[in-house]
Amino acid sequence: MGGWRQRKIFGWLFANGQRILRRFAPQDKLAALDEIAIDASHLARRYGRRWALADVSFQLQRGKVMMVAGRNGSGKTTLLRILATAIRADGGRATVGGFDLKQREEIRRQSALLAHFSYLYESLSARENLSLISRDTDAALARVGLASRADDPVSTFSAGMRKRLSFARVLLQQPSIVFLDEPFGQLDPEGFALVEQVVAELKQSGATVLIATHQVDRIARLADAQLTLENGRVQ
């Protein structure tokens, strides 16, 4: 059998494996499948000639918090962006919430990504930005400490305020899987406490949280597992 046919068959089996197992597997095996929120196998991503991510494999159960640690350039952001379907992997496979990475819309409907960039509309107010997702904006703005600035344009916000507004947007999406990329960035000590509270609340609600951070000590007490990356590989 030619190599291209083997890759095609293996790709189809990975993408449809859980559906097949759910049809024929015993109930105890199905329960184990349902407990896995993220299942990554040999993920890889290349930028030019440099591998930013290489052979990364791990599993994360539903309702658990995993901290992704590592120095700058270790591959943390790349990993989260692949799993959130913001970018494509150059190798390996993964399922998020039971869906293959190729099923981008299905994954995005149940997950939310807090990225380095806010992707907010500068000319709109904080309330108007959130109203694109939900009408229930007041509670979310109050939760992140922006109630008094609800009607001010985002262009007048500091970097820390934009981060808070991005958190409000994540909360409004009510995701079952949350990707937080350096959530403490641009925040003051009060903002640090807010991040810790939000992560604790997400965990208590049953959400699965994957956090890439340098603030290891702040998240360690909330994390159920840790993944450490070095030069794009799991250590």
Protein Blocks (a to p, Z undefined) as FASTA:
>chain_A
ZZklmmmmmmmmmmmmmmmmmmmmcfklmmmmmmpmbdcehiacdehjbcfbghiacddd
ehiacddeddehilmmmmmmmmnomaccfedcddeehiafklmmlmmmmgccddfbloia
fkbcfklmmmmmpmclmlmmmmnopmmmmmgcfklpcfklmmmmmmmmmmmnopabdcde
hklgoiafklmmmmmmmmmmmmmnopacddddfklmlmmmmpcbdcddeehiaZZ
